[in-house]
Amino acid sequence: MLARHHHPITAIATAPGRGAVGIVRMSGAQLAPVIAALCGRALTPRQASYLPFCDAQGQVIDKGLAIYFPAPHSYTGEDVLELQAHGGPVVLQLLLARCLEAGAALNPATGQPWLPGLRLAQPGEFTERAFLNDKIDLAQAEGIADLIDASTETAARSAARSMSGEFSQAVNQLLEQLIHLRMLVEATLDFPEEDIDFLQQADARGQLLRLQATLAAVMRRATQGAILREGIKVVIAGQPNVGKSSLLNALAGAELAIVTPIAGTTRDKVSQLIQIEGVPLHVVDTAGLREALDEVEKIGVQRAWGEIESADAVLFLHDLTRQNASEAAGLANETSADEASCYLADEAALARALAEKLPKNTPVIDVWNKADSAPAGVLAQVKNGVLISAKTGAGLQSLREKLLQVVGWQAAPEGVFMARERHVRALHRVQEQLETADAQLNATRPALDLLAEDLRQAQLSLSEITGAFSSDDLLGEIFSRFCIGK
């Protein structure tokens, strides 16, 4: 543990601003002198005491609840003091300053501060100490942050499962199976003349297959959890005036984007977070894609392509009223046959541009808008994609279902735990390493040293998830994203 983790820390644990209740938290060793200075007496462990909090002159700062959690039975594994006062910013700052002052006061017997090195906590440092003191593992710590940041009820429930250790238990089960197989393989290295018979009798092949099956199940749940945590970036793309802004408004259930018959109304992106079946979707409406008529629109089109290229899924919006040149001429106040022909030519060019610029795995959903106004003959010609009317709402539910399907979401999965992209990457590495091990095990003459190394690397990748094997850089990156006081 780094030297800074031995210093006592304190911070305001509630969000900035006014509130009914605010909390100041302190963690360290031997907090009794500070407790006596702040509360005027000792506290019964794990029992809330209502009392005045006093400054150095004995004046009352506020009255509230004080709770003392002696080590190791606390959140951080150290002595922890929590002061619950009224949630005014000034009151909490006064309490925080008093904690620092009391810790810095000199002990008459030694001439040293009561709490040497007491300082303000860094972001996530309370939870980091809980991890370093083996109160939680790294996946549980990340689950705490994900619970705080959850944007949907489904995400919150999944984060709670990770926080309680469900994800860690699944990973540890994998580790137990993997370690058992490693022991078996490495034991054969001492008896090379009997290695094949020994591995066959111990059913090493069967153990590896069962391990891969268990891994696949964990990966499915983790992938779903990553979708819940990260959300899905969905970009609405298409030519001007096909109904992109109307579709954003329809999906969001609010008038977020300006809708007019004038082509090129949207000049910059408009974003909105919505949810479908508990999955957060970051929906982005973009400028119509065409040869820009002025400098402002040109910038908007460039930004639109930037959003499209970083999307998880693209809704390619088409205007059904302009799909058939001969019939389009008969649509009142819509467009002429010549305009429809130009539209179709530009749309074909846009489809080619999307295919060229998008990553291969990015799904594109063809969305055929204005189904309420299009001729029946045109509707009958649509074979792929989703028919909708952003104006009436027809087809929107089918579009929502299609979106979840193309990004890999399974409807109402049971037992999904929150996971992060680093977890999914680690599990994919384990999968690749086990596949290599499987190929080695199936070889005519297995190279046991290579097989053992594949299994060892798989174990290291799994251990990164719970933090049993992790770098200080990784820890710093994870905990720096927590709020102060957590």
Protein Blocks (a to p, Z undefined) as FASTA:
>chain_A
ZZklmpccdddfbdedddfbdcdddddehkllmmmmmnopacdehiacddddddfkopaf
bdcdddddddfbbfkopacddddddfbfklmmmmmmmmmmmmmpccfklopafbghiacd
dehklmmmmmmnopacfklmmmmmmmmmpcbfklmmmmmmmmnommmmmmmmmmmmmmmm
mmmmmmmmmmmmlmmmmmmmnommmmmmmmmmmmmmmmmmmmmmmmmmnopadddeddeh
iopmmmmmmmnopafbccdfbehkambdcdddddeehiacdddddddddddfbfklmmmm
mmmmmmmmmpfbdcddddfklmpmklmmmpghibcfklmmmmmmmmmmmmmmmmmmpcfk
lccddddehklmpcfklmmmpmgdcdddfknopoklmmmmmmmmmnopaehiehiacddf
klmmmmmmmmmmmmmmmmmmmpmbacfklmmmmmmmmmmmmmmmnopaccfklmmmmmmm
pcehZZ
